[in-house]
C-alpha cells in the first residue's frame, strides 16, 4: 500500500452534507419536544423549564446522537487505500463490499473546498473514472469527503497515477522495440 486516506469527522460538516436528514431531525425535535416536556411535567412533577431541558436532551439523544455516531464510525472505519496499480475502499461501515478501481480507469483527480470547509481546513477529493474504450460515455465520480491537507494528498495521488502510467507505458514501448529488432534479424 502506498497511501491511505480517511475522512475527518466534524459534526458541523455532517449536518452540512445531509441537509434533508437535518431538516427531518429538526422537525422531529419540534414535534416531539412538547410531548416530552409534558411527559416530564406530569410523570416526574418537574417545573416547565426543567421538563423542557430534559425533553430536549432526550430527543437529542434519540434523534441526532445516533446519526453522529454512525458518521463517526464511518470516518473511523472507511479508508481509501492506494496501491501500485489500483484503489480499494468500502463505501460505508454497513456496506462492507470492497470496491476496487484500476488506475487505468481513473481519468482525473481533483479537490474542492466549500465555504464551510475553509475555516475547518477540510476539503473533498474527487476521483473521476471513465470506462476505457468508451470515452464518449459518462463515468463515475467517487468523493472522499472532509479530508485534511487535500491538496497535498491529491498531488500524491497524481504522482502515483503518473508513476503507474510510466511503468505501464515502459513495457509496451520496450515490447514494440523488441518486435522491431526481431523482424530486422529475420531479414
C-alpha positions in Angstrom: 0.0 0.0 0.0 1.3 3.4 -1.0 -1.2 5.8 0.5 -4.2 5.7 2.9 -6.8 8.4 3.2 -9.6 8.8 5.7 -12.3 11.4 6.1 -12.4 13.6 9.2 -15.4 13.6 11.4 -16.8 17.0 12.3 -20.5 17.4 13.4 -21.0 20.7 11.6 -19.8 19.1 8.3 -22.1 16.2 8.9 -25.0 18.5 9.1 -23.8 20.4 6.0 -23.5 17.2 3.9 -27.0 15.9 4.9 -29.5 18.8 4.8 -32.6 16.5 4.4 -31.5 14.5 7.4 -31.0 17.7 9.4 -34.4 19.0 8.4 -36.2 15.8 9.3 -34.3 15.7 12.6 -35.3 19.3 13.5 -38.9 18.6 12.6 -38.8 15.5 14.8 -37.5 17.6 17.6 -40.1 20.3 17.0 -42.9 17.8 17.2 -41.5 15.6 20.0 -40.3 18.3 22.3 -43.7 19.4 23.6 -44.8 15.8 24.2 -41.5 15.0 26.0 -41.8 18.2 28.1 -45.5 17.4 29.0 -44.5 13.8 30.0 -41.7 15.2 32.2 -44.2 17.6 33.9 -46.9 15.0 34.5 -44.8 11.9 35.3 -41.9 13.4 37.3 -43.6 16.6 38.6 -40.8 18.8 37.2 -41.1 22.5 36.6 -41.7 23.5 33.0 -38.2 24.8 32.2 -36.6 21.6 33.7 -39.0 19.4 31.8 -38.2 21.2 28.5 -34.5 20.9 29.2 -34.8 17.2 29.9 -37.1 16.7 26.9 -34.6 18.5 24.6 -31.8 16.2 25.9 -33.9 13.1 25.5 -34.9 14.0 21.9 -31.3 14.9 21.0 -30.1 11.5 22.4 -32.8 9.7 20.5 -32.7 11.6 17.1 -29.4 13.3 16.4 -26.8 11.4 18.5 -27.3 8.1 16.6 -26.7 10.0 13.3 -23.4 11.4 14.6 -22.4 8.0 16.0 -22.9 6.4 12.6 -21.0 9.2 10.8 -18.1 8.9 13.3 -17.9 5.1 12.8 -17.8 5.6 9.0 -15.0 8.1 9.3 -13.0 5.7 11.6 -13.6 2.5 9.6 -13.8 3.6 5.9 -10.5 4.2 4.4 -9.2 4.6 0.9 -6.1 2.5 0.2 -4.0 3.4 -2.9 -1.7 0.5 -4.1 0.7 0.4 -7.0 -2.0 -0.2 -9.7 -5.4 0.2 -8.0 -7.5 2.0 -5.4 -9.5 -0.1 -2.9 -12.2 1.1 -0.4 -15.6 0.3 1.2 -18.5 2.7 0.9 -19.6 2.6 4.5 -19.4 0.6 7.6 -22.7 -1.1 6.8 -21.8 -1.9 3.2 -18.7 -4.0 3.6 -18.2 -4.8 -0.1 -14.7 -3.7 -1.2 -14.7 -1.5 -4.3 -11.6 -1.8 -6.5 -10.8 0.8 -9.1 -7.9 0.2 -11.5 -5.7 3.2 -12.2 -6.3 2.8 -16.0 -10.0 3.8 -15.5 -9.2 6.9 -13.4 -9.4 10.0 -15.7 -8.9 12.8 -13.2 -8.3 13.5 -9.5 -9.1 17.0 -8.1 -10.0 18.6 -4.9 -12.9 21.0 -4.0 -13.4 23.1 -0.9 -16.8 24.5 0.1 -17.1 27.8 2.0 -17.9 26.0 5.3 -14.9 23.7 4.9 -12.3 26.5 4.7 -12.3 27.6 8.3 -12.1 23.9 9.3 -9.2 23.3 6.9 -11.1 20.4 5.2 -11.7 19.7 1.5 -13.2 17.0 -0.7 -11.2 14.8 -3.0 -13.0 13.8 -6.2 -11.8 10.8 -8.3 -13.3 10.7 -11.8 -13.4 7.4 -13.7 -14.2 6.7 -17.3 -14.5 3.3 -18.9 -11.6 2.6 -21.3 -12.5 2.4 -24.9 -15.8 4.3 -24.3 -14.6 7.9 -23.9 -17.9 9.3 -25.0 -19.7 7.6 -22.1 -20.1 9.3 -18.8 -18.0 7.9 -16.0 -18.5 7.9 -12.2 -17.2 10.2 -9.5 -16.1 8.9 -6.1 -15.8 11.6 -3.4 -13.6 11.4 -0.3 -15.3 14.0 1.9 -13.7 16.2 4.6 -10.0 15.4 4.2 -7.3 17.4 5.8 -4.4 18.6 3.6 -6.4 17.5 0.5 -4.2 19.5 -1.9 -1.0 17.5 -0.9 -2.9 14.2 -1.0 -4.2 15.0 -4.5 -0.6 15.7 -5.5 0.5 12.3 -4.0 -2.4 10.5 -5.8 -1.5 12.2 -9.1 2.2 11.2 -8.6 1.1 7.6 -8.0 -1.0 7.7 -11.2 1.9 9.2 -13.2 4.3 6.5 -11.9 1.8 3.8 -12.8 1.3 5.3 -16.3 5.0 5.5 -16.9 5.5 1.9 -15.7 2.6 0.7 -17.9 4.0 2.6 -20.9 7.6 1.3 -20.5 6.8 -2.4 -21.1 4.7 -1.5 -24.1 7.4 0.6 -25.7 10.1 -2.0 -25.0 7.9 -4.8 -26.4 7.4 -2.8 -29.6 11.2 -2.2 -29.7 11.9 -5.9 -29.3 9.4 -6.8 -32.0 11.3 -4.4 -34.4 14.6 -6.0 -33.5 13.2 -9.5 -34.1 11.8 -8.5 -37.5 15.1 -6.9 -38.6 17.0 -10.1 -37.6 14.8 -12.2 -39.8 15.7 -10.2 -43.0 
